């Protein structure tokens, strides 16, 4: 059996919205059957394809709901940043 803590998990963006100037909230669902041990304050590594190629970066969760299997991220969008411009522009 594969160690689920070492597997990249697929995710679906469920919501996007600005929460303050330069700050964004993204809700992400993990639609797999793997455990959902996430809690606010946990750090996760996100990986996404960007114009510069495949980029990964750590983010701290500000919310997690095991019923909907969603985690919430609030972050500053850095113009010219490696991942935040792409992350904030992903459609739900």
VENTA-V135394 format. One record per pair of residues at least 12 apart in sequence whose ideal C-beta (glycine too) atoms are under 10 Angstrom apart, sorted by the first residue. I is the first residue (numbers start at 1). J is the second residue. D is the distance in Angstrom with one decimal. If there is no record, write none. Layout:
i:I j:J d:D
i:I j:J d:D
This chain:
i:2 j:34 d:9.6
i:4 j:32 d:8.8
i:4 j:33 d:9.6
i:4 j:34 d:4.6
i:4 j:35 d:6.3
i:4 j:37 d:9.6
i:5 j:34 d:9.2
i:5 j:35 d:8.8
i:5 j:37 d:8.9
i:7 j:32 d:9.0
i:7 j:34 d:7.4
i:8 j:45 d:8.7
i:8 j:46 d:9.8
i:8 j:47 d:6.2
i:8 j:56 d:8.9
i:9 j:28 d:10.0
i:9 j:30 d:5.6
i:9 j:31 d:9.1
i:9 j:32 d:5.8
i:9 j:34 d:6.4
i:9 j:44 d:9.4
i:9 j:47 d:9.8
i:10 j:29 d:9.7
i:10 j:30 d:7.7
i:10 j:31 d:7.1
i:10 j:32 d:6.6
i:11 j:26 d:9.9
i:11 j:28 d:4.7
i:11 j:29 d:6.7
i:11 j:30 d:5.7
i:11 j:31 d:7.9
i:11 j:32 d:9.0
i:11 j:44 d:9.6
i:11 j:46 d:7.9
i:11 j:47 d:9.4
i:11 j:48 d:9.3
i:11 j:69 d:9.8
i:11 j:70 d:9.5
i:11 j:71 d:8.4
i:11 j:90 d:9.9
i:12 j:27 d:9.6
i:12 j:28 d:6.9
i:12 j:29 d:4.7
i:12 j:30 d:8.1
i:12 j:31 d:5.9
i:12 j:69 d:9.6
i:12 j:70 d:9.2
i:12 j:90 d:9.7
i:12 j:92 d:8.4
i:13 j:26 d:6.3
i:13 j:27 d:7.3
i:13 j:28 d:5.8
i:13 j:29 d:8.0
i:13 j:48 d:10.0
i:13 j:87 d:8.5
i:13 j:89 d:10.0
i:13 j:90 d:4.7
i:13 j:91 d:6.9
i:13 j:92 d:5.3
i:14 j:26 d:8.7
i:14 j:27 d:4.6
i:14 j:28 d:6.7
i:14 j:29 d:5.0
i:14 j:31 d:9.9
i:14 j:68 d:8.1
i:14 j:69 d:9.7
i:14 j:70 d:6.0
i:14 j:71 d:10.0
i:14 j:72 d:9.8
i:14 j:92 d:5.6
i:15 j:27 d:3.9
i:15 j:28 d:8.8
i:15 j:29 d:9.5
i:15 j:70 d:8.4
i:15 j:72 d:8.6
i:15 j:92 d:5.6
i:16 j:28 d:10.0
i:16 j:87 d:8.9
i:16 j:88 d:6.7
i:16 j:89 d:8.1
i:16 j:90 d:6.8
i:16 j:91 d:7.4
i:16 j:92 d:5.9
i:17 j:88 d:9.6
i:17 j:92 d:9.7
i:18 j:77 d:8.4
i:18 j:88 d:8.2
i:19 j:62 d:10.0
i:19 j:74 d:6.3
i:19 j:75 d:9.8
i:20 j:74 d:9.0
i:20 j:76 d:9.2
i:21 j:76 d:9.8
i:21 j:77 d:9.8
i:22 j:75 d:9.7
i:22 j:76 d:5.6
i:22 j:77 d:5.8
i:22 j:78 d:8.4
i:22 j:79 d:8.6
i:22 j:84 d:9.7
i:22 j:88 d:10.0
i:23 j:74 d:6.4
i:23 j:75 d:7.1
i:23 j:76 d:5.6
i:23 j:77 d:7.2
i:23 j:88 d:9.6
i:24 j:73 d:8.3
i:24 j:74 d:7.2
i:24 j:75 d:6.1
i:24 j:76 d:7.8
i:24 j:77 d:5.3
i:24 j:84 d:7.5
i:24 j:85 d:9.9
i:24 j:87 d:7.8
i:24 j:88 d:4.4
i:24 j:89 d:9.5
i:25 j:62 d:7.9
i:25 j:63 d:9.0
i:25 j:72 d:6.4
i:25 j:73 d:7.0
i:25 j:74 d:5.1
i:25 j:75 d:8.3
i:25 j:88 d:9.3
i:26 j:46 d:9.2
i:26 j:59 d:9.0
i:26 j:71 d:9.0
i:26 j:72 d:7.4
i:26 j:73 d:4.8
i:26 j:74 d:8.1
i:26 j:75 d:7.6
i:26 j:84 d:9.7
i:26 j:87 d:6.1
i:26 j:88 d:6.9
i:26 j:90 d:7.4
i:26 j:92 d:9.2
i:27 j:63 d:8.2
i:27 j:65 d:9.1
i:27 j:68 d:8.7
i:27 j:70 d:5.2
i:27 j:71 d:7.5
i:27 j:72 d:5.4
i:27 j:73 d:7.9
i:27 j:92 d:8.1
i:28 j:44 d:9.1
i:28 j:46 d:8.1
i:28 j:59 d:9.8
i:28 j:61 d:9.5
i:28 j:69 d:9.4
i:28 j:70 d:6.5
i:28 j:71 d:5.4
i:28 j:72 d:7.9
i:28 j:73 d:6.9
i:28 j:87 d:9.4
i:28 j:90 d:9.2
i:28 j:92 d:10.0
i:29 j:65 d:9.5
i:29 j:68 d:6.8
i:29 j:69 d:5.5
i:29 j:70 d:4.9
i:29 j:71 d:8.2
i:29 j:92 d:9.9
i:30 j:44 d:9.9
i:30 j:64 d:9.9
i:30 j:68 d:9.8
i:30 j:69 d:5.1
i:30 j:70 d:7.7
i:30 j:71 d:7.2
i:31 j:69 d:6.7
i:31 j:70 d:9.9
i:32 j:69 d:8.4
i:33 j:69 d:9.9
i:34 j:69 d:9.8
i:35 j:66 d:9.6
i:36 j:64 d:7.8
i:36 j:65 d:8.9
i:36 j:66 d:4.9
i:36 j:67 d:9.3
i:36 j:68 d:9.8
i:36 j:69 d:5.5
i:36 j:70 d:9.4
i:36 j:71 d:8.9
i:37 j:64 d:8.9
i:37 j:66 d:8.7
i:38 j:61 d:6.0
i:38 j:63 d:9.2
i:38 j:64 d:4.1
i:38 j:65 d:9.0
i:38 j:66 d:7.9
i:38 j:69 d:9.0
i:38 j:70 d:9.3
i:38 j:71 d:5.4
i:38 j:72 d:9.9
i:39 j:61 d:7.2
i:39 j:63 d:9.1
i:39 j:64 d:5.4
i:39 j:66 d:9.4
i:39 j:71 d:9.4
i:40 j:60 d:8.3
i:40 j:61 d:5.5
i:40 j:62 d:5.8
i:40 j:63 d:5.6
i:40 j:64 d:6.0
i:40 j:71 d:9.0
i:40 j:72 d:8.1
i:41 j:60 d:6.5
i:41 j:61 d:6.7
i:41 j:62 d:8.4
i:41 j:64 d:9.2
i:42 j:59 d:9.7
i:42 j:60 d:7.3
i:42 j:61 d:5.0
i:42 j:64 d:7.3
i:42 j:71 d:8.3
i:43 j:58 d:5.2
i:43 j:59 d:7.0
i:43 j:60 d:5.3
i:43 j:61 d:7.6
i:44 j:57 d:9.9
i:44 j:58 d:7.0
i:44 j:59 d:6.0
i:44 j:60 d:8.1
i:44 j:61 d:6.3
i:44 j:64 d:9.7
i:44 j:71 d:7.0
i:44 j:73 d:8.4
i:45 j:57 d:7.0
i:45 j:58 d:5.2
i:45 j:59 d:7.8
i:46 j:58 d:7.8
i:46 j:59 d:5.7
i:46 j:71 d:9.9
i:46 j:73 d:7.9
i:46 j:75 d:9.9
i:46 j:83 d:7.0
i:46 j:87 d:7.0
i:47 j:83 d:8.8
i:48 j:82 d:9.9
i:48 j:83 d:6.3
i:48 j:86 d:5.7
i:48 j:87 d:6.4
i:48 j:90 d:7.6
i:49 j:86 d:7.8
i:50 j:81 d:9.4
i:50 j:82 d:6.8
i:50 j:83 d:6.3
i:50 j:84 d:9.8
i:50 j:85 d:7.9
i:50 j:86 d:4.4
i:50 j:87 d:8.8
i:51 j:85 d:8.9
i:51 j:86 d:7.5
i:52 j:82 d:6.7
i:52 j:83 d:9.2
i:52 j:86 d:9.0
i:53 j:82 d:9.7
i:55 j:81 d:9.4
i:55 j:82 d:5.0
i:55 j:83 d:4.9
i:55 j:86 d:7.7
i:55 j:87 d:9.5
i:56 j:82 d:9.2
i:56 j:83 d:7.8
i:57 j:75 d:9.4
i:57 j:81 d:8.9
i:57 j:82 d:6.7
i:57 j:83 d:4.7
i:57 j:84 d:8.2
i:57 j:87 d:8.6
i:59 j:71 d:9.1
i:59 j:73 d:5.1
i:59 j:74 d:9.0
i:59 j:75 d:6.2
i:59 j:83 d:8.9
i:59 j:84 d:9.4
i:59 j:87 d:8.6
i:60 j:73 d:7.9
i:60 j:74 d:8.7
i:60 j:75 d:8.7
i:61 j:73 d:6.6
i:61 j:74 d:9.3
i:62 j:74 d:4.7
i:62 j:75 d:9.0
i:73 j:87 d:7.9
i:73 j:88 d:9.9
i:75 j:87 d:7.4
i:75 j:88 d:8.0
i:76 j:88 d:9.7
i:77 j:89 d:9.1
